[in-house]
């Protein structure tokens, strides 16, 4: 073979290879969960929420302890978003014959999880203003949130409750909430 023919074959092979790559890269349908980066850079993955059975802790009908309500929730992969979904479900209240532990008008204002595993959960002041009061009721509210987050999300080891972005001394006058709480299974029936 002559040098000219080898050059033409090499150029043709390079052209076919480039055309194949371009066709694959830009014309092939994308796999589910994969989307292009806005700047035509590397691909990133968008994970769909996974439906998971979670144990949400509400007060029992006697308001004497917590009881777990199993609920199937669509939980995102992100720890903070998973926690938000669970706290929102707590605010929405139980579906079974249990008693809510958070006033229905309560708003989740912010949620942050530190690298050490402490979740800072910031509620609107309604959590205090509309709380029924009493030490046991405060404990049920606190550990409803703490147990739900800590026992369902392994990355969360403790929970600190804030009100309107600030540290509060108590929730409704009885239990000191200035420090993070760890889960307490003794509160669960």
C-alpha positions in Angstrom: 0.0 0.0 0.0 1.1 3.5 -0.7 1.5 6.2 1.9 -1.4 8.1 0.4 -3.8 5.1 0.8 -2.7 4.6 4.4 -3.2 8.3 5.1 -6.7 8.2 3.6 -7.6 5.0 5.6 -6.3 6.6 8.9 -8.3 9.8 8.2 -11.4 7.8 7.4 -11.0 5.8 10.6 -10.5 9.0 12.7 -13.6 10.5 11.0 -15.8 7.4 11.7 -14.6 7.2 15.3 -15.3 10.9 15.9 -18.7 10.7 14.3 -19.6 7.7 16.5 -18.5 9.5 19.6 -20.5 12.6 18.8 -23.6 10.5 17.9 -23.3 8.6 21.2 -22.6 11.7 23.3 -25.3 14.0 21.9 -27.9 11.8 20.2 -28.2 8.8 22.5 -31.1 8.9 24.9 -30.0 9.5 28.5 -30.4 6.9 31.2 -33.0 7.7 33.9 -31.5 9.8 36.7 -28.8 11.3 34.5 -28.9 14.8 33.3 -26.4 17.1 31.5 -24.6 19.8 33.3 -25.7 23.2 32.2 -22.2 24.1 30.9 -21.8 20.9 28.8 -19.4 19.6 31.4 -19.4 16.2 33.0 -22.6 14.4 33.7 -24.1 14.6 37.2 -26.7 12.3 38.7 -30.1 13.3 39.9 -31.3 10.7 42.4 -35.0 10.2 42.6 -36.4 10.0 46.2 -36.5 6.5 47.5 -39.7 5.2 49.1 -38.7 4.0 52.6 -40.6 2.8 55.6 -39.9 5.3 58.4 -41.0 5.2 62.1 -42.6 8.5 63.1 -43.0 9.0 66.8 -46.3 10.5 68.0 -48.0 10.5 71.4 -50.2 7.6 72.4 -53.9 8.2 73.0 -53.3 8.6 76.7 -50.5 11.2 76.2 -48.3 9.1 78.4 -45.6 7.9 76.0 -44.5 7.8 72.4 -45.7 5.2 69.9 -44.2 4.6 66.4 -46.3 5.0 63.4 -44.9 3.3 60.3 -45.1 5.4 57.3 -43.9 5.0 53.7 -42.1 8.3 52.8 -40.4 9.4 49.6 -37.0 10.3 51.1 -34.3 12.1 49.0 -30.7 11.0 49.2 -29.6 14.2 51.0 -29.6 14.0 54.8 -31.1 17.4 55.4 -33.9 16.9 52.9 -34.7 13.5 54.4 -34.9 15.2 57.8 -37.1 17.9 56.4 -39.6 15.4 55.0 -39.8 13.6 58.4 -40.3 16.8 60.4 -43.0 17.9 57.9 -44.7 14.5 58.4 -44.6 15.0 62.2 -46.2 18.5 61.8 -48.9 17.0 59.6 -49.7 14.6 62.4 -50.5 10.9 62.7 -52.7 9.0 60.3 -53.5 6.2 62.9 -55.1 6.5 66.3 -52.3 8.5 67.9 -52.0 12.1 69.1 -50.0 14.9 67.4 -46.9 16.1 69.3 -46.5 19.3 67.4 -49.2 22.0 67.0 -50.5 21.8 63.4 -49.7 25.4 62.7 -46.0 24.9 63.4 -43.7 25.8 60.6 -40.3 24.3 60.0 -38.1 27.4 59.3 -34.7 25.8 58.8 -32.8 22.6 59.3 -29.1 22.0 59.3 -27.0 18.9 60.1 -23.4 19.3 61.3 -20.5 17.0 60.3 -20.6 15.6 63.9 -24.2 14.6 63.4 -26.1 17.2 65.4 -29.3 18.4 63.6 -30.4 21.9 64.3 -34.2 22.1 63.8 -35.6 25.6 63.7 -39.4 25.9 64.3 -41.7 28.9 64.3 -42.7 30.3 67.6 -46.1 28.5 67.3 -44.4 25.4 68.7 -44.2 27.2 72.0 -47.3 29.5 71.8 -49.7 26.7 71.0 -48.1 24.0 73.0 -50.5 22.4 75.6 -47.8 22.7 78.3 -46.7 20.4 81.1 -43.4 18.6 81.5 -44.6 15.3 80.1 -46.1 17.0 77.1 -42.9 18.9 76.4 -40.9 15.7 76.7 -43.2 14.0 74.2 -42.8 16.9 71.8 -39.0 17.0 72.1 -38.5 13.2 71.8 -41.0 12.9 69.0 -38.6 15.0 66.9 -35.4 13.6 68.3 -36.4 10.0 68.0 -37.9 10.4 64.6 -34.7 12.0 63.2 -32.1 10.0 65.1 -33.6 6.6 64.8 -34.4 6.9 61.1 -31.4 8.8 59.8 -28.1 7.2 60.9 -26.1 10.4 60.2 -28.1 12.2 62.9 -26.9 11.5 66.4 -28.5 14.3 68.3 -31.1 17.1 67.8 -31.0 20.7 69.0 -34.4 22.6 68.8 -34.4 26.3 68.0 -37.3 28.7 68.0 -37.4 31.5 65.4 -33.6 31.0 64.7 -32.7 31.4 68.4 -31.8 29.2 71.3 -34.7 29.0 73.8 -34.5 28.1 77.4 -37.6 25.9 77.4 -40.2 24.8 74.9 -43.2 25.7 77.1 -41.7 26.5 80.5 -40.5 23.1 81.9 -37.8 21.2 80.0 -34.4 22.9 79.3 -33.8 22.8 75.5 -30.6 24.7 75.4 -28.6 21.6 74.7 -28.9 18.9 72.0 -30.9 15.7 72.9 -30.0 12.2 72.0 -32.7 9.6 71.3 -34.5 8.2 74.3 -36.2 4.8 73.8 -37.6 4.9 77.3 -40.1 7.4 76.0 -41.5 4.8 73.5 -44.2 2.4 74.5 
